[in-house]
């Protein structure tokens, strides 16, 4: 089987087009120096949220609100997104994006702080989806928290699971690449999880918690 061609990758990334609200959120992300999810990853997250009818979602890494917008657009109208970021400035940008999108204030809960300090305070076993897109060396710790937070049948997803094509190259052994590679092995080998590594964006590792 031939490798994925650049034109094919570009086509899939632009298959679901982003509107002006998302484009402005991306512009704010660039100004702030935070890297948002690729459009293809956003579209995949929207599909996951819609398939789960996800009413309770946790996002680790708010950024400027790009991934949050995609998630909220897949969630039911009464769904609530709890989003965590260590940078208050990022969350102000995200709040602006959510307001522009016409999302009711009671549908988002923005928590400023270090994820590993905030997550233990969230309720066990009630969340439909957990998206992890913050400090890569902490991904395995995020997994531990996600397994506690998710209901049976819930989904955990990790962005940047291919980390700029480094994860697939065994010669790449820097801290971030190694952490993401080890996370992938752990998710793949955990019998509680049904997993897939999607080659969209910079890689989206997804797993369903068995019932």
Secondary structure, 3 states (H helix, E strand, C coil): CCCCCHHHHHHHHCCCCCCHHHHHHHHHHHHHCCCCCCHHHHHHHHHHHHHHCCCEEEEECCCCCHHHHHHHHHCCCCCEEEEEECCHHHHHHHHHHHHHCCCCHHHEEEEECCHHHHHHHCCCCCEEEEEECCCHHHHHHHHHHHHHHEEEEEEEEEECCCCCCCCCCCCCCCHHHHHHHHHHHHHHHCCCEEEEEECCCCCEEEEEECC
